[in-house]
């Protein structure tokens, strides 16, 4: 990216500072204190540490901006026009098991629209970023979604399957039905933010998942859009993206994947 805004510079510096403790903690997984948040959702001391660093750095640069973050929730500030959307570790379960596939995700919202965002993979040192009408990049290389037009040629990521149907994931039966129409099984990587970034990079052709939170996808929204992709719900609606069921594609396979999921 030739020129970046002051707000993007703030995000990049905050992510780089927060990543230092995250990388150290990743090397000492067994020493982390872990508490259970839900059936398959964990929070670690690393999560909280990263969130505190991000909020501190962002507040230092923009003291009047509001926040929405996974662990701490919503912080309303004097300026409600701008809001930081933070996921300190997207892929916490991977992190806690020593799997190097997780990311820090930070986006900036202006009047309910994402205007810039960063998804930073500190272990692979890949920083995916985008600003409105300025394109999407990873480590200064331009991102572009894939050009595959047929589902039979595509690689699709998802949040499933599970052995019992629930609101968050695919049921095993749904997984089998959808997989019949694809050249390879659906892939579950464990980080929605990186899944979306990989679609933007053309490494995957599509991604879908149920019951995601806004902080899971906020930075990905601008990155995949600026890379030429689509992000909608399962009804192809892109008007309100702080929804739960998300579909991300290279644009060519959007309708076919929507039809397949809904069938």
Secondary structure, DSSP 8 states (H G I E B T S, - for coil): -----HHHHHHHHHHHHHHHHHHHHHTTGGG--EEEEETTEEEEHHHHHHHHHHHHHHHHH-TTEEEEETTTEEE--SEEEEEEEEEEEETHHHHHTT-S--EEEEEEEETTEEEEEEEEETTTTEEEEEETTTEEEETTEE--------GGG--EEES--BSS--SSS-BHHHHHHHHTTSSS--B--S-HHHHHHHHHTTSSSEEEESS--HHHHHHHHHHHHHTT-EEE-TTS--S--SSSSEEEE-STTHHHHHHHHH-
